[in-house]
C-alpha cells in the first residue's frame, strides 16, 4: 500500500481547535486533499495560541496549529455571508467529505445542515463531532478537551492516590487519540460503504462517547463492584515493584515494571538483593504487593546510585521491563529508535523556517509518509477558487474587497 493511498479524496473541512483538525490530518498526511475553511473574523483559535516559533506571536507561527494541519490547504471564507455559504456549497459539491466539530446549532445557523449539504452532493459523507452528539438531553452543552476529560472520568482516573487530587491527562486523550481516530475510522468506513453502495452517510460522533471508551475498564469495575477504583499512580494493582524510580541527576527517573516471578528473580539479581528471593512470600505477586513499599525502597537505593539510562539498560539486559523516563528533548535529540525510523521530519515553513514535525507512528509497506508543511492563513484561496470552481480573477478580487474572502 502506498503512503498516499487516500489521494483523490477531498474534504471541505470546517473543523477547528483540537480533535477535529487532528482527525482530518490523518487524511491529509496520506494524500487526501483537505480544504480548510476559516476566516479572519473566526480563524482556527489555535493559530493564536502558543507555543510560537522563537517566541514570536503570529497567525502563521503557532506550533500547536502547525502540528495539526500538515498537508492541508487554507481557504479564507466568511460563511456568515450569503455568498460565502454559496461558495462553501460549491466546494462541498466537489468534495467527498464535509467535516465540523462545532457546538450544537452552528451548522444550522450557517445553513450547512446534512439535508442542505446533500441537496448539492447526495453521496456526501457528513462528519459532525459535537461534545454530546446532536440529540439527547445534554446535546446543547458545550465543552473542550479538558471538559470531556473531566466528564468521562479520565481526570479522576489519573491521580497518585492517598487523597491527592487527580492530575488529569490534559487534552491528550480526548483531542489526540480517542476522538480524532474514532472519527477517522468512521469516515473510512463510510467511504468504503459509499464505494459499495453509492450512498453517502451522516456520522454523528459524540466526543464524550468516544472518549468514554478509554475509561471502559474503570466504568465496568465501578458498575460490577459498586465502588470507585483506586488511584494507583505509576503503580500496578497486580504487580510489584511497578513504578518510576529516582536516579542520579536532576529529575532523572527509570520506569520499572516487574510482571512475573521470573522478572522478579532477575531484578533481585541485578540490584544485588538475593536476600529478597530467599523470602518465600516474595516469590509470588500477592506477597510482593503486600511488601510494595519495602521493595520500592530497595530498588530506589539501587537506582539512585546510577544514571537512568544505565539502570534501564542493566535491567533490560537481564530481562526486566525498564526504560528511562525521557523528556521531549531526549526524544528529539537522543532517541535512537525514533531516529532510525525517520519519525521526525523537518519542513521548511515560509514564516517559521525549518521546523520539526512528527510523522504518523506507522509505515505502509515499509514506507514513511512524506509530510508537507501546514498552510499559511488563506494561502490557497485564489488557487482553489479559480482552479476548482473556475472563478475569475475579477470575481475573486471583488469578493476579497467585500471581505467575503477574508
FENRARA-V550047 format. One record per residue. N is the residue number from 1. RES is the residue in one small letter. PHI is phi in radians with two decimals (NA if undefined). PSI is psi in radians with two decimals (999 if undefined). OMEGA is omega in radians with two decimals (none if undefined). Layout:
N,RES,PHI,PSI,OMEGA / N,RES,PHI,PSI,OMEGA
//
This chain:
1,x,NA,2.36,-3.12 / 2,x,-1.41,2.58,3.11 / 3,x,-1.09,-0.33,3.12 / 4,x,-1.81,0.65,-3.02 / 5,x,-1.16,-0.21,3.11 / 6,x,-1.68,0.16,3.10 / 7,x,-1.04,2.38,-3.10 / 8,x,1.81,-0.25,3.07 / 9,x,-1.60,2.31,-3.12 / 10,x,-2.14,2.35,3.05 / 11,x,-1.91,2.42,2.73 / 12,x,-1.68,1.89,-2.90 / 13,x,-1.87,1.96,3.11 / 14,x,-1.79,0.09,-3.09 / 15,x,-1.22,2.74,3.10 / 16,x,-2.62,3.03,3.13 / 17,x,1.17,-2.08,-2.93 / 18,x,-1.78,-1.39,-2.94 / 19,x,-1.08,-0.72,-3.10 / 20,x,-1.10,-0.99,3.11 / 21,x,-1.06,-0.59,3.10 / 22,x,-1.17,-0.59,3.10 / 23,x,-1.19,-0.75,3.14 / 24,x,-1.29,-0.39,3.05 / 25,x,-1.08,-0.57,3.08 / 26,x,-0.93,-0.68,-3.10 / 27,x,-1.40,-0.72,-3.13 / 28,x,-1.13,-0.65,-3.13 / 29,x,-1.12,-0.43,-3.11 / 30,x,-1.92,0.49,2.90 / 31,x,1.85,-0.21,3.13 / 32,x,-1.22,2.68,3.10 / 33,x,-1.65,2.02,-3.11 / 34,x,-1.90,1.97,3.10 / 35,x,-1.63,1.73,-3.07 / 36,x,-1.48,2.03,-3.10 / 37,x,-1.66,2.20,3.07 / 38,x,-2.67,2.85,3.09 / 39,x,-2.33,2.76,-3.12 / 40,x,-1.18,-0.45,3.07 / 41,x,-1.34,-0.32,3.14 / 42,x,-2.56,1.11,3.14 / 43,x,-1.29,2.88,3.01 / 44,x,-0.98,2.13,-3.02 / 45,x,-1.05,-0.46,-3.12 / 46,x,-1.29,-0.19,3.00 / 47,x,-1.09,-0.50,-3.08 / 48,x,-1.78,0.15,3.11 / 49,x,-1.97,2.51,-3.11 / 50,x,-1.30,-3.10,0.04 / 51,x,-1.34,2.51,3.11 / 52,x,-1.71,2.52,3.13 / 53,x,-1.02,2.23,-3.14 / 54,x,1.05,0.31,3.12 / 55,x,1.28,0.20,-3.10 / 56,x,-1.76,1.96,-3.11 / 57,x,-1.13,2.70,3.09 / 58,x,3.00,2.64,-3.10 / 59,x,-1.01,-0.54,-3.08 / 60,x,-1.89,0.33,-3.02 / 61,x,-2.08,0.17,-3.10 / 62,x,-1.45,2.13,3.06 / 63,x,-1.16,-0.58,3.11 / 64,x,-1.06,-0.85,3.10 / 65,x,-1.12,-0.80,-3.06 / 66,x,-1.03,-0.72,-3.06 / 67,x,-1.19,-0.41,-3.10 / 68,x,-1.68,-0.08,-2.96 / 69,x,-2.33,0.48,3.08 / 70,x,-1.07,2.46,3.01 / 71,x,1.37,0.00,-3.08 / 72,x,-1.58,2.90,3.08 / 73,x,-2.03,2.27,-3.07 / 74,x,-1.74,2.26,3.09 / 75,x,-2.14,2.16,3.09 / 76,x,-1.51,2.07,-3.03 / 77,x,-2.68,2.13,3.14 / 78,x,-1.50,1.80,-3.08 / 79,x,-1.28,-0.20,3.14 / 80,x,-1.38,-0.26,3.08 / 81,x,-1.59,2.53,-3.08 / 82,x,-0.98,-0.78,-3.12 / 83,x,-1.20,-0.55,3.08 / 84,x,-1.14,-0.75,3.10 / 85,x,-1.09,-0.73,-3.13 / 86,x,-1.10,-0.69,3.09 / 87,x,-1.15,-0.72,3.11 / 88,x,-1.04,-0.75,3.13 / 89,x,-1.14,-0.59,3.08 / 90,x,-1.17,-0.66,3.07 / 91,x,-1.16,-0.75,-3.14 / 92,x,-1.09,-0.64,-3.13 / 93,x,-1.07,-0.36,3.12 / 94,x,-1.95,0.36,-3.14 / 95,x,-2.02,2.89,3.07 / 96,x,-1.71,-0.52,-3.06 / 97,x,-2.40,2.46,2.91 / 98,x,-2.13,2.30,-2.99 / 99,x,-2.26,2.50,3.04 / 100,x,-2.63,2.68,2.99 / 101,x,-2.27,0.67,3.13 / 102,x,-1.31,2.92,3.04 / 103,x,-1.30,3.02,-3.09 / 104,x,-1.06,2.39,3.08 / 105,x,1.55,-0.25,-3.07 / 106,x,-1.13,-0.81,-3.12 / 107,x,-1.20,-0.53,3.06 / 108,x,-1.13,-0.79,-3.13 / 109,x,-1.13,-0.54,3.13 / 110,x,-1.44,-0.18,-3.08 / 111,x,1.27,0.60,-3.09 / 112,x,-2.25,0.72,3.06 / 113,x,-1.22,2.98,3.13 / 114,x,-1.02,-0.76,-3.14 / 115,x,-1.14,-0.69,3.13 / 116,x,-1.20,-0.61,3.14 / 117,x,-1.28,-0.77,-3.09 / 118,x,-1.30,-0.15,3.00 / 119,x,-1.17,-0.50,3.11 / 120,x,-1.77,-0.29,-3.13 / 121,x,-2.54,1.49,-3.01 / 122,x,-1.01,-0.53,-3.09 / 123,x,-1.77,0.44,-3.11 / 124,x,-1.16,2.56,2.92 / 125,x,-1.67,2.09,-3.01 / 126,x,-1.98,1.88,-3.12 / 127,x,-1.77,2.11,3.08 / 128,x,-2.11,2.33,-3.02 / 129,x,-2.27,0.98,3.07 / 130,x,-1.28,2.89,-3.05 / 131,x,-1.02,-0.88,-3.08 / 132,x,-1.91,0.23,-3.05 / 133,x,1.49,3.11,-3.02 / 134,x,-1.60,-0.10,3.10 / 135,x,-2.47,3.04,-3.10 / 136,x,1.78,2.87,-3.03 / 137,x,-1.15,-0.34,-3.13 / 138,x,-1.84,0.10,-2.99 / 139,x,-1.13,-0.32,-3.12 / 140,x,-1.50,-0.09,-3.10 / 141,x,-1.37,2.58,3.13 / 142,x,-1.90,2.73,3.08 / 143,x,-3.03,2.90,3.09 / 144,x,-2.12,-3.00,-3.05 / 145,x,-0.96,-0.77,-3.14 / 146,x,-1.12,-0.65,3.10 / 147,x,-1.10,-0.79,-3.11 / 148,x,-1.12,-0.71,3.09 / 149,x,-1.07,-0.59,-3.13 / 150,x,-1.29,-0.86,-3.03 / 151,x,-1.27,-0.35,3.12 / 152,x,-1.60,-0.07,3.10 / 153,x,1.65,-0.09,-3.13 / 154,x,-1.12,-0.64,3.09 / 155,x,-1.04,-0.82,-3.09 / 156,x,-1.14,-0.62,-3.03 / 157,x,-1.24,-0.39,-3.01 / 158,x,-1.80,1.37,3.09 / 159,x,-2.47,2.89,-3.10 / 160,x,-1.56,-0.11,-3.14 / 161,x,1.51,-2.88,3.13 / 162,x,0.96,0.60,3.09 / 163,x,1.41,-0.02,3.14 / 164,x,-1.27,2.62,-3.12 / 165,x,-1.22,2.65,3.09 / 166,x,-1.07,2.65,-3.13 / 167,x,-1.68,-0.65,-3.13 / 168,x,1.44,2.65,3.13 / 169,x,-1.65,0.27,-3.04 / 170,x,1.13,-2.48,3.11 / 171,x,-1.77,0.14,-2.96 / 172,x,-1.07,-0.85,-3.08 / 173,x,-1.30,-0.81,3.08 / 174,x,-1.08,-0.81,-2.95 / 175,x,-1.56,-0.40,-3.01 / 176,x,-2.11,-0.03,3.14 / 177,x,-2.36,-1.27,-3.00 / 178,x,-1.01,-1.01,-2.97 / 179,x,-1.32,-0.82,3.14 / 180,x,-1.10,-0.65,-3.09 / 181,x,-1.39,-0.56,2.97 / 182,x,-1.06,-0.77,-3.14 / 183,x,-1.10,-0.79,-3.13 / 184,x,-1.09,-0.74,3.13 / 185,x,-1.10,-0.74,-3.14 / 186,x,-1.11,-0.72,3.13 / 187,x,-1.16,-0.73,3.10 / 188,x,-1.06,-0.73,3.11 / 189,x,-1.13,-0.69,3.14 / 190,x,-1.17,-0.66,3.09 / 191,x,-1.13,-0.68,3.09 / 192,x,-1.15,-0.74,3.10 / 193,x,-1.03,-0.77,-3.14 / 194,x,-1.13,-0.64,3.13 / 195,x,-1.09,-0.61,-3.11 / 196,x,-1.51,-0.49,-3.02 / 197,x,-2.03,-0.34,-3.05 / 198,x,1.40,0.07,-3.09 / 199,x,-1.86,2.55,3.08 / 200,x,-1.44,-2.94,-3.08 / 201,x,-2.83,2.53,2.98 / 202,x,-1.78,2.26,3.12 / 203,x,-1.94,2.01,3.10 / 204,x,-1.83,1.67,-3.05 / 205,x,-1.79,1.94,3.04 / 206,x,-1.39,2.11,-3.12 / 207,x,-1.18,-0.50,3.06 / 208,x,-1.15,-0.76,-3.10 / 209,x,-1.15,-0.74,-3.12 / 210,x,-1.24,-0.59,3.11 / 211,x,-1.23,-0.56,-3.13 / 212,x,-1.05,-0.39,3.08 / 213,x,-1.03,-0.53,-3.11 / 214,x,-1.31,-0.25,3.12 / 215,x,-1.85,0.25,-2.98 / 216,x,-0.96,-0.83,-3.08 / 217,x,-1.17,-0.64,3.13 / 218,x,-1.23,-0.67,3.10 / 219,x,-1.12,-0.74,3.13 / 220,x,-1.10,-0.77,-3.13 / 221,x,-1.09,-0.77,3.13 / 222,x,-1.11,-0.63,-3.12 / 223,x,-1.23,-0.73,-3.07 / 224,x,-1.31,-0.75,-3.03 / 225,x,-1.77,-0.06,3.13 / 226,x,0.97,0.74,3.07 / 227,x,-2.64,2.73,3.12 / 228,x,-1.41,2.31,3.06 / 229,x,-1.06,2.60,-3.11 / 230,x,-1.35,2.60,2.97 / 231,x,-1.26,2.33,-3.13 / 232,x,-2.03,-0.17,-3.07 / 233,x,1.05,-2.23,3.11 / 234,x,-1.64,0.02,3.10 / 235,x,-1.41,2.99,3.08 / 236,x,-2.07,2.61,3.09 / 237,x,-1.49,-0.09,-3.06 / 238,x,-2.10,-0.39,-3.02 / 239,x,-2.32,2.68,3.07 / 240,x,-2.77,2.56,-0.11 / 241,x,-1.26,2.51,-3.09 / 242,x,-2.63,1.69,-3.05 / 243,x,-2.97,-3.07,2.96 / 244,x,-1.89,2.42,-2.96 / 245,x,-2.17,2.38,-3.10 / 246,x,-1.16,2.43,3.13 / 247,x,-2.14,3.14,3.11 / 248,x,-1.14,2.64,-3.12 / 249,x,1.69,2.95,-3.10 / 250,x,-1.48,2.19,3.10 / 251,x,0.95,0.78,3.10 / 252,x,-1.93,2.30,-3.01 / 253,x,-2.45,2.66,3.06 / 254,x,-2.18,2.20,3.08 / 255,x,-1.54,2.27,-3.11 / 256,x,-2.30,2.33,-3.11 / 257,x,-2.35,1.69,3.10 / 258,x,-1.51,2.06,-3.00 / 259,x,-2.14,0.18,3.11 / 260,x,-2.73,2.87,3.11 / 261,x,-1.10,-0.70,-3.14 / 262,x,-1.10,-0.70,3.12 / 263,x,-1.16,-0.59,3.09 / 264,x,-1.16,-0.72,3.08 / 265,x,-1.03,-0.75,-3.13 / 266,x,-1.17,-0.69,3.11 / 267,x,-1.08,-0.85,-3.11 / 268,x,-1.03,-0.73,3.13 / 269,x,-1.14,-0.71,-3.08 / 270,x,-1.18,-0.69,-3.10 / 271,x,-1.59,0.09,3.08 / 272,x,1.26,0.59,-3.14 / 273,x,-2.14,1.05,3.11 / 274,x,-1.11,-0.35,3.12 / 275,x,-1.09,-0.47,3.12 / 276,x,-1.19,-0.64,-3.13 / 277,x,-1.17,-0.50,-3.10 / 278,x,-1.23,-0.22,-3.13 / 279,x,-1.57,2.03,-3.06 / 280,x,-0.97,-0.63,-3.06 / 281,x,-1.21,-0.31,-3.12 / 282,x,-1.64,0.05,-3.13 / 283,x,-1.46,-0.05,-3.13 / 284,x,-2.34,2.73,-3.02 / 285,x,-1.04,-0.72,-3.10 / 286,x,-1.04,-0.73,3.12 / 287,x,-1.19,-0.67,3.13 / 288,x,-1.18,-0.65,3.08 / 289,x,-1.10,-0.69,3.12 / 290,x,-1.15,-0.52,-3.12 / 291,x,-1.83,0.48,-3.02 / 292,x,-0.96,-0.86,-3.08 / 293,x,-1.08,-0.72,3.13 / 294,x,-1.11,-0.77,-3.13 / 295,x,-1.15,-0.70,3.12 / 296,x,-1.11,-0.66,3.10 / 297,x,-1.13,-0.68,3.13 / 298,x,-1.14,-0.75,3.13 / 299,x,-1.18,-0.73,-3.13 / 300,x,-1.08,-0.68,3.11 / 301,x,-1.02,-0.58,3.13 / 302,x,-1.41,-0.79,-3.08 / 303,x,-1.18,-0.56,-3.11 / 304,x,-1.15,-0.25,-3.11 / 305,x,-1.62,0.04,-3.08 / 306,x,-2.61,2.75,3.09 / 307,x,-1.11,2.69,-3.06 / 308,x,-1.04,-0.75,-3.10 / 309,x,-1.19,-0.64,3.10 / 310,x,-1.13,-0.78,3.12 / 311,x,-1.06,-0.78,-3.13 / 312,x,-1.10,-0.76,-3.11 / 313,x,-1.12,-0.76,3.13 / 314,x,-1.05,-0.75,-3.13 / 315,x,-1.23,-0.74,3.10 / 316,x,-1.03,-0.77,-3.13 / 317,x,-1.12,-0.41,3.11 / 318,x,-1.58,-0.05,3.13 / 319,x,1.61,0.30,3.12 / 320,x,-1.80,2.20,3.11 / 321,x,-1.07,2.11,-3.11 / 322,x,-2.78,2.66,3.10 / 323,x,-2.79,2.58,3.02 / 324,x,-1.20,2.41,3.03 / 325,x,-1.35,1.91,-2.98 / 326,x,-1.62,2.52,3.00 / 327,x,-1.48,2.96,3.08 / 328,x,-1.04,-0.69,3.12 / 329,x,-1.10,-0.71,3.10 / 330,x,-1.02,-0.78,-3.10 / 331,x,-1.11,-0.68,-3.12 / 332,x,-1.31,-0.77,-2.95 / 333,x,-1.69,-0.39,-2.95 / 334,x,-2.30,-0.10,-3.06 / 335,x,-1.38,1.96,-3.06 / 336,x,-1.22,-0.53,-3.12 / 337,x,-1.18,-0.83,3.13 / 338,x,-1.13,-0.66,3.12 / 339,x,-1.15,-0.76,-3.10 / 340,x,-1.12,-0.56,-3.11 / 341,x,-1.57,0.04,3.11 / 342,x,1.16,0.58,-3.04 / 343,x,-1.19,-0.65,-3.13 / 344,x,-1.57,2.29,3.10 / 345,x,-2.17,2.37,3.10 / 346,x,-1.75,2.17,3.12 / 347,x,-2.07,2.47,-3.13 / 348,x,-1.56,2.12,-3.07 / 349,x,-1.92,2.42,-3.07 / 350,x,-1.01,-0.58,-3.13 / 351,x,-1.86,-0.59,-3.09 / 352,x,-1.60,-0.20,-3.08 / 353,x,1.26,-2.84,3.13 / 354,x,-1.05,2.16,-3.08 / 355,x,-2.37,2.60,-3.05 / 356,x,-1.61,2.39,3.14 / 357,x,-2.31,2.68,3.09 / 358,x,-1.60,2.47,3.06 / 359,x,-1.48,2.83,2.91 / 360,x,-0.98,2.54,-3.00 / 361,x,-1.41,0.56,3.09 / 362,x,-2.73,2.81,3.04 / 363,x,-1.99,2.85,3.08 / 364,x,-2.02,2.06,-3.05 / 365,x,0.87,0.68,3.09 / 366,x,1.42,-0.02,-3.11 / 367,x,-1.76,2.33,3.06 / 368,x,-1.53,2.37,3.08 / 369,x,-1.10,2.44,3.09 / 370,x,-1.65,1.94,-3.10 / 371,x,-1.24,2.69,2.92 / 372,x,-2.09,2.70,-2.95 / 373,x,-1.17,2.77,3.05 / 374,x,-1.24,2.76,-3.05 / 375,x,-1.46,2.67,2.88 / 376,x,-1.26,2.76,-3.14 / 377,x,-1.05,2.18,3.09 / 378,x,1.16,0.26,-3.00 / 379,x,-1.04,-0.57,-3.00 / 380,x,-1.90,0.26,-3.06 / 381,x,-1.00,-0.99,-3.09 / 382,x,-1.14,-0.74,-3.11 / 383,x,-1.03,-0.78,-3.10 / 384,x,-1.28,-0.78,-3.09 / 385,x,-1.18,-0.62,3.11 / 386,x,-1.38,-0.76,-3.07 / 387,x,-1.33,-0.75,-3.06 / 388,x,-1.55,-0.67,-3.08 / 389,x,-1.79,-0.12,3.10 / 390,x,1.22,0.43,3.14 / 391,x,-1.35,2.53,-3.11 / 392,x,-1.41,2.84,3.09 / 393,x,-1.05,-0.63,-3.13 / 394,x,-1.17,-0.72,3.10 / 395,x,-1.09,-0.79,-3.12 / 396,x,-1.14,-0.71,3.12 / 397,x,-1.10,-0.72,3.13 / 398,x,-1.13,-0.77,3.13 / 399,x,-1.14,-0.62,3.10 / 400,x,-1.16,-0.76,-3.14 / 401,x,-1.10,-0.60,-3.13 / 402,x,-1.56,0.13,3.06 / 403,x,1.11,0.43,2.95 / 404,x,-1.28,-0.65,3.06 / 405,x,-1.83,1.44,-3.09 / 406,x,-2.80,999,none
//
